[in-house]
Amino acid sequence: MSSATMSEDSIQTLARPKRWHILVFLLPAFIIYSTVMILPLVETLRLSLFNTVDGQSTFVGLANFQMLFGEERWAADFWRALKNNFIFFAIHMLVQNPVGIALAAMLSIPKLRLATFYRTAIFLPTLLSFVIVGFIWKLILSPIWGITPFFMDLVGLKSFFAPWLGKPGSALIAVSLISVWQNIGIPMMLIYAALLNIPDEVIEAAECDGVTGWSQFWKIKLPLVLPAIGMVSILTFVGNFNAFDLIYTVQGALAGPDGSTDILGTLLYRTFFGFQLQLGDRSMGATIATVMFLIILAGVSLYLFGIQRRVRRYQF
Amino acid sequence: MTRTTLKGLLLASSILGSAGLANAEDVTLTIESWRNDDLTIWQEKLIPAFEAKNPGIKVKFAPTAPTEYNAALNAKLDAGSAGDLITCRPFDPSLAVFEKGHLASLNDLPGMENFTPVAKSAWTTDDGKTTFCVPMASVIHGFIYNKDAFDTLGIAVPTTEAEFFAALDKIKADGTYIPLAMGTKDLWEAATMGYQNIGPTYWKGEEGRAALIKGEQKLTDAPWVEPFKVLAKWKDYLGDGFEAQTYPDSQNLFTLGRAAIYPAGSWEIGLFNTQAQFKMGAFPPPVKSAGDTCYISDHNDIGVGLNAKSAHPEEAKKFLSWVASPEFADIYANSLPGFFSLNSTPVKMNDPLAQEFVSWREKCKPTIRSTYQILSRGTPNLENETWVASANVINGTETPEAAAEKLQKGLDSWYKPAK
């Protein structure tokens, strides 16, 4: 016992001097994080309260926000982008995540052969650059050179083919599904990892009680991976409301046809940087960026305080 | 290298370099541009021709993607990292750059006397006093057609609207070719190759454009709605799935010989000459009835200006004077057929297609794109709105009247014509 007390003593004596090294070691990360994350964020929030009046940058309070929500055309653009963004998000939640869970569940079946191959193949698009994804899908769906009309013709469904990316009614759904195709690997991997974490004893116990197959998935496995599903949902939310790249590469900055694929990210890009003859408007751009930040903040907070605290976690 | 020489060198470069006299090292001038298609011509023809005459000055051509150019350039200029020479978009984008103090005035640049006021109009302040870019080239709109297709189908080159649609009907009935190679996916094709191509015929070129700026005409007036009505009729003659057809798709459809007529800008000539395996011809936008005056869009498209913060203004001015010279005009117009020199000295061009385009200058009245001067200064931006509206009209998702009304409403929201 004496050795234990001695070491405790020595810990206490060691703890007494000010532990500067902690500060020193934290400092680089703190500086880098502040300069590349916090500072631009604060600067964006600040810029949204300023506008150019007579060539001078002037503090205008909430006038930019008033313009965004009050002026007819700005408001119309903004609400359309927000609506499209919610549809974009809904398609991800309804297609990407359930299919991701289903794929993960299938991959975790121990008897499945070639599981590693499927896992890699499904995850691979996530690693591709969105530029490549946008380009190949534009080609696949092209009514002129695309393979889609050809394959649909082979199975006699040619009459159902339409230039989906060019029709206002279907363009947003088509782009959303391309994004789902690209990103489905992420929910699949996270849920797959969560499923592998379920101890065999739990499954065995369930089997002893006669819970097998589908009911085992619904009653045992799904409740156990719920926290992971929550995590995936919030990642999808943040990703979708920050999305820009795929729409930009597939549909261009004007997010055509007729603005039907315009989401907050493309609206922000056009406003902030300008497009063709339209000059960039930094103040209004920063205003849109601030609203996007607030939407994401609200969504994440809702999840953190409303849902995550109530999700029951099981300790094994 | 010893420390003293290093010090001396630093001192020398700080004193002499700022005065622009450092002659030990070659001065490198960088050109910002959106014309990445022209990279080889600059590298192989234009830059060597200049460097041969001006030892000690090296020129680097650094293009960005066309749709990103304006945004990227403005960001670079604000950050102070832009090149010495700035390729100027026509009208307001460059005017805004000049007003921010990023472009230097070129009024006293030797060689500027080679350009007419019309040629300089796209890069001159509203009061006409200061010119800030050397005009380089203009582009002309029209239609390029597959001559072999026209010959086999026995179609004569259409001159009137009725003949034009009769020709399209004939091509469609035959079925070998897609009558018109155009898509609406990229939006700007519909506006630039469609609306701005045929439009001047209906709004009578400069006359209508000036009236629109003065507020005497509105976009909802008949001369401005009619081009939309004609465009709506194009729908039936475009290829399958034209809604998702991109600009490169249209170019390929035509050069592969699958389409008969291509609503074009003269900038296509260079590319089409190298890719198309058939004979090509061109015709100007058809007039409404035989004998009417024809109007063409002869749009000032490219200029080049001097970055006000350039470290080598003297060398850059030397380069600009050379750009303003007939020698440059000759090399440029001939290596880039379809980009017509704005220099008052006539340039002899060898390309037959380019000659055909430029010959319209003599019989038709030229104008520039209606949305470029003054009218795209505010939000919503008339040019960008016209892209969307033209595509909608061709797609059939909006009527010509509704599209025109939307455009006028957007313009009214910020533009108050001077009375």
Interface residues (C-beta under 8 A of the other chain):
Chain A: E72 R73 W74 K138 L141 S142 P143 I144 W145 P149 A162 P163 W164 L165 G166 K167 P168 G252 A253 L254 G256 P257 D258 G259 F273 G274 F275 Q276 L277 Q278 L279 G280 D281
Chain B: T67 N70 A71 N74 A75 R89 F91 D92 P93 A96 G183 T184 K185 D186 L187 W188 G239 D240 G241 F242 E243 A244 Q245 T246 D249 L253 T371 Y372 S376 T379 P380 N381 L382 E383 N384 W387 V388 A391 N392 N395 T397 E398 G410 S413
